[in-house]
Amino acid sequence: MSNHFPSVPWIKGTNIYEVNIRQYTAEGTFQSFQKHLSRLKSMGVKVLWLMPITPISTEVRQGALGSYYACSSYTTINPEYGTLTDFENLVDEAHSLDIKIIIDWVANHTGWGHHWVTEHPDWYMKDALGNFTEENGWHDVIDLNYDITDMRKAMIDAMMFWVENYDIDGFRCDMAHLVPLDFWEEARSACETIKHLFWLAECEEVNYHNVFDVTYAWEWMHVSEKLSKQASSVNDLYTVLHKYSQYPKDSYKLFFTSNHDENSWNGTEYEKYGEAAKVFAVLTCTWNGIPLIYSGQELPNCKRLKFFDKDEIMWTEDIQLHQFYQTLLTVHASKCVAEGETFNLPVSNNDVMAFIRKKEDEILLVILNFSAQEKIKIAIEHEWLAGKYENVFSGLQYQFYASESFELMGFDYLVYKKI
């Protein structure tokens, strides 16, 4: 089984930055977010995923502003963010910086105030009493019925609207597994008559790679979180990563320590990972996959952002982790990570992971300590190790031999590139 839709050529070595327009600035608009584009470009961001840009239903609204995922129309802009022209300007400037834009697509359900509710009530799922219904416990939305051909066609037309008129570069599909796979197949086939797109599914079902380029690495995230609390081991991490390596050819996993759901509902990466947050960020960018950075992680933002209300990210002049992420995203884009093979290096400590990435003459050595334990001594051996390396964070250079030993401090991350 493999994806019979070829991926966009720029997928190799790419990364995704998730944009929460509402919370990004005091104004919460496209125009005010646009001022951050050059900073994000210098950080190495390649793809911006905009959380839903569509208007939010006022019926059964939660909080003051409601959920981005309870839309009232698929083909207009949330007026809080600005106008369609503002959106067009944002896409144009991003493209001029060689940054791609993908939009969040919520196909499983709409808000109670969507115009389809009155225009096409038959397009929705109904319970035994004939009432609108919803199966996942989100009371501000109602489920669409994918047995209805006309609804599917209208949904695909709405997706094509954004590709055709606003030149977007792809979709992040919300809860993609709740929507039949054959719908996504139709949608991708139709949209790609206009433009070759990038497709990210919020799901972890391997058969969705028949259509999607990228799926979420939730299982990895849960194991990594346990590991940071000493409730799992590096072996458990390797088990999940091995499972992912058996996915169909040209399938990618999305690795993250935070996103809009995690931050708002389960805690910031510092609540979840504690001091291990940065070590796991290093792993997301050096393993085989696509790393995701959420709005404000580079600050770092240490608060949970409210989901239904205004709760702005407090940007300062000093973006403390700008260089940290800039270094990681540069490494991620390098040939040995973007296209290289991965070799795990056995080490004697259950809290430490070591691996080599290699493509032709490019080699990267990564050693990660997921524990607070200080002065861990490890020895590694591999014929590829021999040569001159640079620590990508410090710039210091070292001569390595085929057999080397390292001493790690608590939560240490060592990343060396052969020079």
N, C-alpha and C positions, 0 to 999 in steps of 0.2 A: 504494500500500500504506500503510495506517495502522493504528494500534492500534485495534481495534474495542471495546476496553474503555476507557471514559473514566477518566482519572486522577482521583485524589482531589483535591478543590478546593484543599487546602492544599499541593499540590506546588509551586506558584509561589513562588519566593523561599525555599524550604526549604533545609536543610543537614543533613548526617548526621555523627554522631560515633560512631566505632566503639569499642565497649567490650570490652576484654579482661579479663573478671572475674577470672580466675586471677591475673593480674599487677598488677591495679589497686591492691590493698591487701595488707597483711601477711596478713590473714585470707583473702583471695581469695573473699569471699562476696557475695551480693546485699545483705545487710544493711549490710556495711561500704561497699560501693560507693554505696549509697543516700545516705550522708552527703555525697556529692559532688554530688547533684542540684541543690541550690540554686546552687552555684558554676557548674555547667554552664548552668543557666538564665540566670544573670546574664551569662554569656559569649555568650549568644545561640543556644545549641544548640536545635534544633527536633526532631530525630529521633535516637533512640539505636538503633544497630544492635548488638545483643548477639551476640557470637560464640556458636557452638553451646552451648545450655544443657542438652543431653541428656547422659546418662551416657556415659562412655568405656569402650570394650571393654578388658578386661584381657588378652585373648588377643593375642599378637603385638604387644604394646604397645611403643611407642618411648619411650625415656627413662623417667623416674620416674613421670610423670603421664599420658603418652600424648598423642595428637593429639585435639583437640576434634572433629576431622572424622571420627573413627572411632567412631561411636556404637553403643551396645548396646541402645538402645530409643528410639523416636521420641516416646513419650508420657509420659516421666518426666523428672525433673530430676537433673542431675549432683549427687550428694550433697555433693561438695566445696563447692558453691555455696550449699547450704542446702536448703530444702524448697519444695514447690509453694506453700505459704502465703507463704513469703518472696518468691517470685517474684511472686505476686499482689500483695503489699504494695508491691513495687517498681513494678509497672505502675500501681497505684492512685496512688502518690505522683507518679510521672512525669505521669500524666494530670491530676492536680490542678494541676500546674505548666504545663499545656498543652504537655507534651513527649510526642511519639509514641514508641512502642516497636516496632521490627521485629526479628524473630529470624532467625538464620542457618539456612537449611534445606539439608541435605545429602542430595539425592535420588539421586545417581548410585551411591552405594555405602554399605555399612555396615562397621562393624568386624567382625572374625572372631567376636566373642562376642555378636553381636546375637541376640536370641531367635528371629528368623526363620530363622537358620541351621539350627537343629534342628527348628523347627516347620514351616518351609516351604522346605526346601533347593531345591525346584524353582523358587523365585522368583529364583534367582541365575544369573548367566552361568557356563558351564562350558567348560573347554578340551577338546581332542580326547580326552583321557583321562578326561573326566568330573569333573575337579577344579575347585573354585572358582577363579576367575581375576580378574585386574584388568589393565586395559589401559594405565594411565598411569605405572606404575613406583612406585606407593605401596604398599609391601608390607604395611602394617597394615590395609588395607581390601580388600573384595571387591565386585565389580560386581553390581548388580541387573539383572534382565532385564525390559525394558519391553515385551516381547511378551506378558507374562503379565498378563491382565486383573485377576485377583484381587489381584496385588501392587500394581498401579496404584490399585485401589480402597482397599486398606489404607493406602497412602501418602497418598492424598487425605483419608481419614478421620483420619489422624494430624495432617495440617495443620489440618483443621477443628477438631480437638480444642483447639488453642491459641487459635483465633479465638473459638470458642464459650465456652470455660471461662475464658480468661484475657484476653480482650478486647485481644489484640495488634493492631497497626495495619498489619502487613504482613510481607513476607518479603524477605530478601536470599538469593537462590538460588545456592548454591555451584556453580561450574563448570556453569552452566545449560545451556550448549551441548552437554554430554555426554549430556543427557537430551532425548528427542524433544520437539519443539515442541508436538505435539498433546497430549502429557501435560500440559504447562504450561497449555494452553488449557482442558483438562478441570479441572485443579486450580483455576485462577482462577475459572472459571464456578461451581464448587461452593462454594469459600470465600466468594465474593461474594454467595451467597444469605444469608449471615449478616451480613456487614459489608463496606462499601466499603474496599478495602485498597490499600496502596502496594506495588509490585512492582519489585524491583531485581535484575537478572541479572548475575552475574559472567561476562560474555562480551562479545564485540565483534562479534556477527553481527547485521547490520541486520534480518534477517527475524524475530529474536526480539522486535523491537518490535511484532510482531503481538499479543503478549501482555504484554510488560513495558513499564513506564513509563520505566525507566532502565537503561542498560547502561554498562559500564566504558569509560573513555577510556585504555586501555592504550597505544594507538598514540601518543596525545598525550604520555603519560608518557615513553615511550622517546625520542621526539624531543626533549622538554624536557630530559631527562637528557643527551642528546648535546650539546644547545645549551649547557648549563652547562659542558661540557668542550670547547667550541668545535669540536665535530665535526659540527654542523649549524647552520643559520641561522634567523633569524626567518621567512624565507620558507618554510622547511620546516614551521615551526610553523603558519603561516597556511594552508599546503596541507592539513594534517590538520584544522584547524578549519573550513576551507571544506567539506571532505568531510563532516564532521559536520553542517554546516548544510544539507546535501542530504538528511538523514535524513527519514523520514516526519514529518508535522506532529505536534506534541505529544510528540515523542521527546526525552528528556533524556540527556545524558552525565554520568557521574560523574567529576569531576576530583579528583586527589589527588597529594600528594608522598610520602605514606607510607600503609601499611596493615599488617595483621598479617603478610602474606607478605613484602612489601617490607622491612619493618623486620627481620624475623628472618633472611631468606635473602639479601637483596641489599644491605642496609645501611640505616642511618638516613638521613633526608633530608639530613643534613649530610655523610655519606659520599658520597651520590649527587650532591648539587647543590652542595656546598661553600657558599660565601658567597651563592650564588644561591637558597638554599632559601626565603628570605622573599619574594623577588621572584616566584617561582613560586607561592607560597601566595597572593599578591595576585591573580595571574592566575586561579587556581582559583575565587576568590570574586567576580571582576568580569566574567568571561566568561559566556556563556550556557550554563548547565548547573547541576549540583548539586555543591557542594564537599563533600569528606569530610575530617574531621580524625580522626586515630587517637589512641587513649589516650596521653596524655603529650606530645603535640606542643606543647601550650600551656606546658609546663614551662620550657624544652624538655627532653625526654628525649633524651640523646645516645648511648644505648647500644642495641645490638641486644638485644631481649628473647628469651630462650631459648624455643623452641617447645614442647618436650616436658617441660620442667622448671619448677619455681618460679623466678621471676626478677622480683622485684617492682619496680614503678616507685617511685622514691624521691621522694615528694611533699614539698615544702617549703612554708613559709608564703608565700614569694614565688613566685607563678606568673608568671614573667617575661613570657610572651607572652599573658597573659590579655587585656590591653587591645588588643593587636594583633589578636587573633582577634575580640574583641568588636566592634571597629571594622569589620573585614572582614565579619562576619556581619550586622551592621546594614546595611552598604552592600549586601550581597547581597540582603537582604530588601526593599530599596527598589524602587519601581515601575519605575524605568528599567533596573534589572538584572533584576528578576524577569520583566518583561514587555516590556522595551524592545527597540528595534532596535539593531544594532551597526554602526558605520561605522569602517572602518580608515582611519587618517590616514597618508599617505605621509611617511616621514622618510628623511633621507639616510644613516643609519647602520644597517648590517646587524645590529647587536646590540640595537637599540632597537625597541620596539613601542609604538605609540600608537593609541588608539581612543576613540571616543565612544559612550556608551550613552544612548539618549533614549527617553522615553515622555511624551507630552504636554509639560508644562512642566518636567519633571524631566530634568536632564542631568548626566552623569558623564563626566569626562575622565580617562583613565588613560594614564600614560607609564611605561614599564618599561625599565630598562637591565639586560640579562642578562650584562653583561661587567664586568670589573674596571676597565675604562677610565675614567679620571677626566676631568672637565670636557668631556664631550661636549656640543657645542652643536647643538641641533636647532631647526628652525623648523616650525611647523604652521599651517595655514590652514583655517578652516571658519566659515561664517557663524554657526553655532550657538555658537561660542566666545564671542562678545560677551556680556559680563555680569559679574556679581559672583559669585565662587567662594570656597569654603572648602576648604582642605587638610584632608581627613578625619582625618589623623593628628595634625597640629600645631594645628589650629583656626585657623590664620592665614588672613586673607582677602585676596583679590586682585581687582583689576579687570582682566578680560581683554578683548582686542579680537579681531576676526575673524582677525587675523594676529598670532601670538605666537611668541616664542623662549624656549627653556628651556636651562638648563645642568644636566647630570646628573653626579652623582658615581658612583663604581663601585657597581654593584648597586642603584642608586637606584630607588625606586618612588614615583611622584607620583600621588595620586588626589585629584581636585578635584570637589566637588559644587556645582552652581549653587545660589545662595541667593536 
